Amino acid sequence: MSSAAAVAPSTLDDRLLKTWETGRRLAPVDRAVMLARLVPAAEAESLDVDCASSGLLQRRLFQLRRTLFGSGIVGLAECENCGSTLELTVSVEDVLREAPPPPGPEFQERVGEYDVVFTLPTVADLRDAGEVADTDEARRLLIRRCVARASRDGAETEPEQLPEDLCAALGRRIADLDPLADVVLAAPCRVCGADCAIPLDIGRYVWCEIEAWALRLLDDIHLLARSYGWSERDILALPSDRRRIYVELATC
């Protein structure tokens, strides 16, 4: 899903520009963690991002998007049936309201003959699993990390000895408990009428907006420095509305 960027608040300009410079060199998951740490304390609950679940990280990124660019998210996608262009609109408030935070740090499920106590995979868990080339080994790593205790008819069972169907059921339950980990928007196609499922990667979406904003800001800095001889620091210190007026005057 592609995005259309707006202007970030001037109080965050310098910090956000430095974040953009750093983020260009990071892997997507590390970039998302860095962005999540930009959310003001008043906008989000206290959270150790590395120890948070993927869904809680996405929640923080939605909150950041609201702080920087507003609540309305507009993007373009392609109909998976006929290839037509779809325009989607969703608000941060709607997304967060429909996907509440997980109710607790630990969960217990009875699946067939097994009782399993488990946690949601954290950002650190997913990062480590992503660095494992073998898919089966990555899955086993996540099982070891997430299953705190497992037993079969009262007898303790090692996480790696759990049957495949139970692990699959556990994966589905984790998805239910942490819905923001994988956000999919429903959109009907106006051309062919198909019901399309459009994934929304909020980390990528916000990063595209920040990058577009940063490049525009650098253009403005270049123009004002050339026109008035001001330093970058002086230009960034200007309130964004006033800076925009100077840009318009410099282009007259």
Rosetta silent file (secondary structure, phi, psi, omega in degrees, C-alpha in Angstrom):
SEQUENCE: MSSAAAVAPSTLDDRLLKTWETGRRLAPVDRAVMLARLVPAAEAESLDVDCASSGLLQRRLFQLRRTLFGSGIVGLAECENCGSTLELTVSVEDVLREAPPPPGPEFQERVGEYDVVFTLPTVADLRDAGEVADTDEARRLLIRRCVARASRDGAETEPEQLPEDLCAALGRRIADLDPLADVVLAAPCRVCGADCAIPLDIGRYVWCEIEAWALRLLDDIHLLARSYGWSERDILALPSDRRRIYVELATC
SCORE:     score description
SCORE:     0.000 S_00000001
   1 L     0.000  124.438 -178.947    0.000    0.000    0.000 S_00000001
   2 E   -89.911  165.224 -173.682    1.559    3.315   -1.047 S_00000001
   3 E  -129.925  163.065  173.594    1.197    6.567    0.887 S_00000001
   4 L  -120.533  119.448 -169.948    0.808   10.305    0.412 S_00000001
   5 L   -86.992  156.909  173.580    2.920   12.298    2.873 S_00000001
   6 L  -124.516 -170.922 -175.520    2.144   15.496    4.771 S_00000001
   7 L   -95.793  133.429  179.703    4.262   17.886    6.824 S_00000001
   8 L   -78.297  158.079  177.907    5.472   16.876   10.288 S_00000001
   9 L   -59.885  141.308 -175.054    5.210   19.230   13.279 S_00000001
  10 H   -63.746  -28.957 -179.141    8.082   21.730   13.381 S_00000001
  11 H   -64.130  -19.242 -179.876    8.980   20.803   16.980 S_00000001
  12 H  -103.433    0.778 -170.754   10.056   17.392   15.703 S_00000001
  13 H   -55.433  -53.248 -175.114   11.836   18.568   12.555 S_00000001
  14 H   -64.624  -46.029 -179.331   15.430   18.275   13.702 S_00000001
  15 H   -64.589  -40.564 -178.010   14.926   14.973   15.542 S_00000001
  16 H   -68.934  -36.407  178.210   12.905   13.498   12.719 S_00000001
  17 H   -65.060  -41.496  177.101   15.498   14.500   10.121 S_00000001
  18 H   -66.472  -37.411  176.874   18.243   12.805   12.138 S_00000001
  19 H   -62.097  -41.974  178.084   16.027    9.725   12.531 S_00000001
  20 H   -61.397  -43.082  179.308   15.571    9.602    8.766 S_00000001
  21 H   -60.484  -43.815 -179.527   19.341    9.775    8.216 S_00000001
  22 H   -69.996  -43.431 -174.520   19.914    6.894   10.641 S_00000001
  23 H   -64.322  -25.085 -179.594   16.945    4.822    9.474 S_00000001
  24 L   -62.637  -22.497 -176.692   18.098    4.700    5.854 S_00000001
  25 L  -100.358    2.667 -174.151   20.885    2.338    6.925 S_00000001
  26 L  -102.643  155.955  171.219   18.760    0.009    9.073 S_00000001
  27 L   -69.090  155.435 -175.655   16.869   -3.201    8.377 S_00000001
  28 H   -53.776  -41.927 -177.991   13.057   -2.732    8.366 S_00000001
  29 H   -68.060  -39.585  178.395   12.479   -4.239   11.829 S_00000001
  30 H   -69.012  -35.126  176.901   15.229   -2.118   13.420 S_00000001
  31 H   -64.327  -42.281  179.655   13.906    0.941   11.614 S_00000001
  32 H   -63.071  -40.686  177.839   10.403    0.247   12.969 S_00000001
  33 H   -62.903  -43.623  179.072   11.764   -0.053   16.525 S_00000001
  34 H   -61.439  -43.659  179.432   13.624    3.250   16.121 S_00000001
  35 H   -64.980  -39.738 -178.182   10.487    4.977   14.831 S_00000001
  36 H   -60.997  -29.856 -179.211    8.358    3.548   17.646 S_00000001
  37 L   -75.335   -6.048  177.577   10.641    5.211   20.179 S_00000001
  38 L   -81.329  -14.908 -175.374    9.723    8.621   18.731 S_00000001
  39 L   -65.516  125.387  177.085    6.187    8.484   20.132 S_00000001
  40 L   -58.837  148.297 -177.387    5.767   11.078   22.909 S_00000001
  41 H   -56.643  -34.470 -178.531    5.056    9.581   26.332 S_00000001
  42 H   -69.279  -17.791 -176.979    1.654   11.259   26.406 S_00000001
  43 H   -91.610  -15.393 -172.671    0.662    9.447   23.213 S_00000001
  44 L  -149.539  155.379  176.651    1.464    5.894   24.288 S_00000001
  45 L   -66.975  154.874  175.578    1.753    3.606   27.252 S_00000001
  46 L   -62.402  130.964 -172.129    5.210    2.975   28.716 S_00000001
  47 L  -153.881  129.529  169.258    6.678    0.149   26.680 S_00000001
  48 L   -82.200  104.561 -169.996   10.000   -1.605   26.224 S_00000001
  49 H   -59.704  -41.987 -177.984    9.808   -1.817   22.448 S_00000001
  50 H   -63.477  -30.589 -178.411   12.259   -4.707   22.062 S_00000001
  51 H   -93.659   -0.316 -179.712   10.277   -6.790   24.567 S_00000001
  52 L   -81.161  158.439  173.916    6.895   -5.859   23.092 S_00000001
  53 E   -72.584  164.756  179.410    4.898   -8.091   20.804 S_00000001
  54 H   -59.379  -40.058  179.884    4.785   -7.282   17.108 S_00000001
  55 H   -64.097  -38.775  177.921    1.236   -6.004   17.476 S_00000001
  56 H   -68.374  -33.864  174.432    2.183   -3.608   20.271 S_00000001
  57 H   -63.270  -45.301  178.962    5.030   -2.305   18.103 S_00000001
  58 H   -62.548  -37.856  177.203    2.558   -1.709   15.268 S_00000001
  59 H   -58.439  -45.026  179.041    0.234    0.054   17.729 S_00000001
  60 H   -62.476  -37.247  179.736    3.056    2.414   18.650 S_00000001
  61 H   -69.398  -36.697  174.064    3.724    3.071   14.944 S_00000001
  62 H   -62.533  -40.840  178.374    0.051    3.909   14.334 S_00000001
  63 H   -64.127  -39.675  176.866    0.262    6.348   17.250 S_00000001
  64 H   -62.594  -42.665 -179.629    3.399    7.876   15.750 S_00000001
  65 H   -59.510  -42.196  178.948    1.661    8.267   12.403 S_00000001
  66 H   -63.281  -40.720  179.570   -1.193   10.146   14.094 S_00000001
  67 H   -64.820  -43.464 -173.664    1.278   12.434   15.878 S_00000001
  68 H   -82.526  -44.974 -168.208    3.298   13.266   12.768 S_00000001
  69 H  -126.870    3.084  179.339    0.809   13.296    9.911 S_00000001
  70 L    98.046  176.070 -171.742   -2.694   13.009   11.350 S_00000001
  71 L   -84.146  -32.772 -174.445   -5.202   10.205   11.708 S_00000001
  72 E   -74.906  124.248  178.209   -6.395    9.710    8.140 S_00000001
  73 E  -110.407  122.242  179.622   -4.449    7.108    6.152 S_00000001
  74 E  -123.289  133.953  179.912   -4.951    7.104    2.388 S_00000001
  75 E  -152.622  167.934  178.855   -3.216    4.703    0.036 S_00000001
  76 E  -113.613  144.451  176.795   -3.363    2.971   -3.306 S_00000001
  77 E  -145.275  171.811 -178.807   -3.363   -0.772   -3.931 S_00000001
  78 E  -110.021  134.714  176.186   -4.019   -3.165   -6.790 S_00000001
  79 L   -63.149  126.953 -177.403   -7.072   -5.402   -7.059 S_00000001
  80 L   -72.977  -11.286 -178.910   -5.835   -8.965   -6.773 S_00000001
  81 L   -96.757  -48.965 -174.813   -8.546  -10.123   -9.180 S_00000001
  82 L  -116.909   -7.417  177.816   -8.553   -7.638  -12.103 S_00000001
  83 L    84.199    2.976  178.631   -5.526   -5.439  -11.443 S_00000001
  84 L   -68.333  156.396  178.979   -7.507   -2.212  -11.098 S_00000001
  85 E   -82.519  129.755  178.209   -6.232    0.521   -8.798 S_00000001
  86 E  -109.240  141.043  173.097   -7.994    0.738   -5.443 S_00000001
  87 E  -110.115  125.197 -177.228   -7.993    3.767   -3.169 S_00000001
  88 E  -115.747  142.918  176.287   -8.287    2.983    0.523 S_00000001
  89 E  -133.230  130.565  179.221   -9.012    5.317    3.400 S_00000001
  90 E  -148.629  152.100  178.014   -8.815    4.353    7.068 S_00000001
  91 E  -106.198  148.898  177.746   -8.321    6.232   10.321 S_00000001
  92 H   -58.229  -41.195 -178.716   -5.827    5.388   13.041 S_00000001
  93 H   -60.349  -41.116  179.455   -8.616    5.537   15.615 S_00000001
  94 H   -63.356  -43.837 -179.352  -10.642    2.909   13.741 S_00000001
  95 H   -62.427  -47.783 -176.776   -7.670    0.554   13.497 S_00000001
  96 H   -68.460  -34.545  179.902   -6.748    0.890   17.171 S_00000001
  97 H   -69.218  -37.214 -177.181  -10.358    0.562   18.343 S_00000001
  98 H   -81.223  -10.898 -179.352  -10.933   -2.634   16.357 S_00000001
  99 L  -132.778   78.954 -178.690   -7.699   -4.237   17.557 S_00000001
 100 L   -65.884  159.100  178.732   -7.321   -3.749   21.341 S_00000001
 101 L   -62.042  153.931  176.355   -4.010   -4.608   23.042 S_00000001
 102 L   -56.185  144.058 -173.595   -3.511   -8.220   24.194 S_00000001
 103 L   -74.616  -11.939 -178.338   -5.128   -8.799   27.610 S_00000001
 104 L  -168.822  168.317 -179.099   -2.048  -10.176   29.380 S_00000001
 105 L   -76.951  -27.516 -178.878    1.586  -11.225   29.170 S_00000001
 106 L  -127.540  149.937 -178.039    0.855  -14.965   29.416 S_00000001
 107 E  -136.589  152.389  179.739   -1.916  -17.128   28.005 S_00000001
 108 E  -127.402  133.017 -179.264   -3.083  -20.693   28.556 S_00000001
 109 E  -132.486  143.687  171.927   -4.743  -22.930   25.986 S_00000001
 110 E  -105.966  115.370 -179.586   -6.064  -26.482   26.024 S_00000001
 111 E  -123.782  107.278 -177.562   -5.517  -28.095   22.609 S_00000001
 112 L    61.271 -121.633 -179.277   -6.538  -31.737   22.413 S_00000001
 113 L   -90.577    2.393 -171.596   -4.559  -33.598   25.102 S_00000001
 114 E  -109.940  142.159  168.079   -2.148  -30.694   25.685 S_00000001
 115 E  -111.005  126.765 -175.726   -2.146  -27.737   28.052 S_00000001
 116 E  -127.713  130.062  171.796    0.126  -24.943   26.856 S_00000001
 117 E  -107.095  125.160 -172.941    1.186  -21.741   28.605 S_00000001
 118 E  -143.453  163.003  173.576    2.649  -19.298   26.116 S_00000001
 119 L  -117.849  165.883  175.266    3.577  -15.688   25.464 S_00000001
 120 L   -78.197  145.616  176.708    3.337  -13.664   22.270 S_00000001
 121 L   -63.294  135.952  179.909    6.531  -13.465   20.192 S_00000001
 122 E   -88.501  170.536  176.004    8.398  -10.257   20.902 S_00000001
 123 H   -58.476  -41.503  178.682   10.078   -7.938   18.432 S_00000001
 124 H   -63.611  -39.608  177.585   13.428   -9.373   19.545 S_00000001
 125 H   -60.762  -46.438 -177.684   12.135  -12.933   18.950 S_00000001
 126 H   -67.785  -35.621  176.849   10.982  -12.074   15.444 S_00000001
 127 H   -63.430  -45.092 -179.749   14.253  -10.296   14.675 S_00000001
 128 H   -65.301  -40.687  179.169   16.243  -13.358   15.764 S_00000001
 129 H   -65.425  -35.241  179.757   13.972  -15.708   13.808 S_00000001
 130 H   -67.197  -20.112  179.699   14.354  -13.526   10.732 S_00000001
 131 L   -88.054   -3.942  178.737   18.111  -14.004   10.849 S_00000001
 132 L   -92.061  122.221 -175.457   17.746  -17.805   10.629 S_00000001
 133 L   -68.582  -38.125 -176.377   17.966  -18.978    7.021 S_00000001
 134 L   -82.077  123.935 -176.704   16.145  -22.295    7.563 S_00000001
 135 H   -61.724  -43.135 -179.761   12.373  -21.831    7.902 S_00000001
 136 H   -63.954  -40.221  178.836   11.877  -24.892   10.113 S_00000001
 137 H   -66.738  -38.112  177.004   14.658  -23.805   12.455 S_00000001
 138 H   -62.460  -40.771  178.018   13.163  -20.299   12.657 S_00000001
 139 H   -64.295  -41.980  178.594    9.805  -21.831   13.597 S_00000001
 140 H   -64.112  -36.976  178.113   11.436  -23.995   16.279 S_00000001
 141 H   -61.061  -44.422 -179.592   13.198  -20.933   17.670 S_00000001
 142 H   -66.271  -36.543  177.305    9.876  -19.122   18.039 S_00000001
 143 H   -63.612  -44.012  178.934    8.296  -22.148   19.696 S_00000001
 144 H   -61.498  -39.485 -177.788   11.159  -22.306   22.218 S_00000001
 145 H   -72.692  -37.214 -170.041   10.807  -18.608   22.943 S_00000001
 146 H   -91.557  -31.340 -177.784    7.010  -18.485   23.183 S_00000001
 147 E   -85.033  110.508 -179.900    6.038  -21.734   24.930 S_00000001
 148 E   -79.673  -42.455  179.202    6.677  -21.273   28.642 S_00000001
 149 E  -149.869  146.334  175.959    5.229  -24.644   29.732 S_00000001
 150 E  -145.534  141.770  178.421    3.526  -27.541   28.014 S_00000001
 151 E  -145.560  152.481  177.149    2.081  -30.762   29.348 S_00000001
 152 E  -121.859  111.961 -176.115    0.167  -33.758   28.022 S_00000001
 153 L    51.627   41.344  176.840   -2.299  -35.237   30.482 S_00000001
 154 L    89.956  -13.174 -179.619   -0.228  -33.752   33.301 S_00000001
 155 E   -93.804  128.219 -177.840    3.173  -34.940   32.022 S_00000001
 156 E   -62.034  139.703 -179.368    5.581  -32.153   31.087 S_00000001
 157 L  -127.270  135.101  176.049    6.427  -31.925   27.375 S_00000001
 158 L   -68.184  141.844 -178.417    9.326  -30.079   25.761 S_00000001
 159 H   -53.035  -39.659 -177.087    8.171  -27.312   23.377 S_00000001
 160 H   -72.280   -9.893  178.345    9.976  -28.873   20.411 S_00000001
 161 H   -94.266    0.093  178.738    8.084  -32.133   20.956 S_00000001
 162 L   -68.865  139.875 -178.117    4.691  -30.525   20.422 S_00000001
 163 L   -67.571  158.258 -175.301    2.892  -31.892   17.336 S_00000001
 164 H   -61.456  -40.619 -177.654    2.628  -29.824   14.164 S_00000001
 165 H   -66.049  -33.548  176.645   -1.152  -29.416   14.337 S_00000001
 166 H   -68.149  -42.204  179.126   -0.892  -28.011   17.866 S_00000001
 167 H   -62.440  -38.666  177.945    1.832  -25.551   16.783 S_00000001
 168 H   -65.103  -42.537  178.338   -0.380  -24.456   13.881 S_00000001
 169 H   -64.805  -37.383  178.614   -3.328  -23.961   16.230 S_00000001
 170 H   -65.051  -40.085  177.437   -1.089  -22.016   18.587 S_00000001
 171 H   -61.582  -40.766  178.036   -0.014  -19.769   15.714 S_00000001
 172 H   -66.025  -37.815  179.804   -3.641  -19.022   14.873 S_00000001
 173 H   -67.814  -38.947  177.701   -4.390  -18.241   18.517 S_00000001
 174 H   -62.404  -40.536  178.237   -1.421  -15.874   18.713 S_00000001
 175 H   -62.827  -38.364  178.006   -2.715  -14.075   15.606 S_00000001
 176 H   -66.234  -39.191 -176.737   -6.120  -13.679   17.279 S_00000001
 177 H   -75.739  -24.173 -175.433   -4.574  -12.303   20.473 S_00000001
 178 L  -128.638   64.530 -169.370   -2.264   -9.859   18.671 S_00000001
 179 H   -63.955  -26.787 -179.418   -4.302   -8.685   15.650 S_00000001
 180 H   -73.854   -8.390  177.747   -2.181   -5.613   14.867 S_00000001
 181 H   -64.278  -24.600 -178.642    0.779   -7.875   14.119 S_00000001
 182 L  -145.533   89.641 -175.864   -0.733   -8.438   10.672 S_00000001
 183 L   -87.008  123.985  178.181   -3.122   -5.678    9.572 S_00000001
 184 E  -126.912  125.204 -179.839   -5.236   -6.498    6.524 S_00000001
 185 E   -96.786  139.901  176.980   -7.794   -4.031    5.166 S_00000001
 186 E   -93.693  130.062 -178.354  -10.929   -5.162    3.341 S_00000001
 187 E  -143.480  120.431  176.162  -11.685   -3.224    0.169 S_00000001
 188 E   -77.241  139.798  177.146  -14.309   -3.975   -2.524 S_00000001
 189 L   -83.255  127.500 -179.119  -13.165   -3.401   -6.105 S_00000001
 190 L   -76.106  -14.358 -178.013  -15.463   -0.963   -7.938 S_00000001
 191 L   -88.819  -54.201 -175.702  -14.503   -2.453  -11.293 S_00000001
 192 L  -106.878   -9.398  177.781  -14.954   -6.217  -10.844 S_00000001
 193 L    83.033    2.305 -179.007  -16.715   -6.322   -7.459 S_00000001
 194 L   -69.300  146.683  173.668  -14.143   -8.595   -5.832 S_00000001
 195 E   -88.281  111.583 -174.920  -13.560   -8.353   -2.085 S_00000001
 196 E   -99.700  142.450  174.759   -9.846   -7.588   -1.790 S_00000001
 197 E  -106.651  113.241 -173.682   -7.654   -8.125    1.253 S_00000001
 198 E  -110.970  113.617  177.665   -4.983   -5.412    1.305 S_00000001
 199 E   -69.948  140.801  177.231   -2.107   -5.782    3.804 S_00000001
 200 L  -118.124  107.070  175.071   -1.048   -2.567    5.538 S_00000001
 201 L   -90.722   94.397 -172.886    2.582   -2.472    6.679 S_00000001
 202 H   -64.966  -31.535  177.431    2.356    0.599    8.894 S_00000001
 203 H   -62.855  -46.140  178.746    6.120    0.684    9.470 S_00000001
 204 H   -66.797  -40.740 -178.828    6.817    0.863    5.742 S_00000001
 205 H   -60.208  -50.312 -178.821    3.945    3.305    5.202 S_00000001
 206 H   -65.450  -37.251  179.432    5.162    5.757    7.851 S_00000001
 207 H   -63.330  -40.626  177.280    8.741    5.421    6.646 S_00000001
 208 H   -61.068  -39.791  178.257    7.694    6.367    3.097 S_00000001
 209 H   -66.338  -43.681  179.927    5.931    9.438    4.492 S_00000001
 210 H   -63.613  -41.216 -179.230    8.944   10.421    6.586 S_00000001
 211 H   -65.288  -42.659  177.612   11.285    9.989    3.621 S_00000001
 212 H   -62.812  -43.114  178.117    9.085   12.125    1.372 S_00000001
 213 H   -62.145  -44.088 -178.237    8.843   14.767    4.107 S_00000001
 214 H   -63.212  -41.798 -179.407   12.633   14.738    4.693 S_00000001
 215 H   -66.788  -37.796  175.737   13.435   15.177    1.003 S_00000001
 216 H   -65.441  -40.764  179.997   11.017   18.119    0.762 S_00000001
 217 H   -63.688  -42.291  178.625   12.535   19.651    3.875 S_00000001
 218 H   -63.639  -36.635  174.870   16.055   19.349    2.462 S_00000001
 219 H   -61.211  -43.093  179.425   14.848   21.057   -0.718 S_00000001
 220 H   -64.769  -42.392  179.175   13.459   23.901    1.403 S_00000001
 221 H   -61.384  -44.457  178.962   16.684   24.164    3.402 S_00000001
 222 H   -59.905  -44.833 -178.656   18.725   24.301    0.187 S_00000001
 223 H   -64.605  -46.082 -177.287   16.482   27.029   -1.258 S_00000001
 224 H   -70.499  -36.753  177.754   16.484   29.175    1.887 S_00000001
 225 H   -64.495  -40.973 -179.940   20.228   28.781    2.473 S_00000001
 226 H   -71.076  -35.349 -175.785   20.922   29.835   -1.118 S_00000001
 227 H   -80.394  -38.732 -172.129   18.425   32.723   -1.012 S_00000001
 228 H  -117.978   -9.717 -178.826   19.138   34.179    2.429 S_00000001
 229 L    76.711   17.712 -179.156   22.461   32.695    3.511 S_00000001
 230 L   -79.644  154.018  175.781   20.928   31.065    6.605 S_00000001
 231 L   -81.388  163.941  177.011   22.423   27.957    8.200 S_00000001
 232 H   -60.357  -41.416 -179.921   20.570   24.663    8.378 S_00000001
 233 H   -60.428  -43.529  179.859   20.228   25.047   12.153 S_00000001
 234 H   -64.240  -39.189 -179.183   18.637   28.495   11.768 S_00000001
 235 H   -67.579  -42.535  179.243   16.225   27.214    9.126 S_00000001
 236 H   -67.259  -24.957  179.822   15.174   24.221   11.220 S_00000001
 237 H   -74.183  -16.771  179.021   14.602   26.536   14.196 S_00000001
 238 L   -70.784  140.218  170.867   11.907   28.379   12.243 S_00000001
 239 L   -58.433  145.535 -173.440    8.300   27.310   12.893 S_00000001
 240 H   -59.573  -36.891  179.424    7.129   25.276    9.913 S_00000001
 241 H   -65.209  -42.672  179.477    4.421   27.787    8.903 S_00000001
 242 H   -67.139  -39.950  178.848    6.873   30.658    8.874 S_00000001
 243 H   -61.466  -39.284  179.194    9.432   28.583    6.985 S_00000001
 244 H   -62.931  -37.528  178.172    6.822   27.789    4.343 S_00000001
 245 H   -64.693  -43.267  177.514    6.147   31.499    3.857 S_00000001
 246 H   -62.626  -37.401  177.802    9.860   32.178    3.338 S_00000001
 247 H   -62.756  -44.028  179.129   10.005   29.336    0.819 S_00000001
 248 H   -63.610  -39.268  178.536    7.098   30.874   -1.092 S_00000001
 249 H   -66.624  -37.787 -177.832    8.785   34.296   -1.025 S_00000001
 250 H   -70.955  -19.325 -179.095   12.071   32.818   -2.231 S_00000001
 251 L   -99.803    0.993  179.470   10.351   31.217   -5.208 S_00000001
 252 L   -70.141    0.000    0.000    8.472   34.335   -6.318 S_00000001
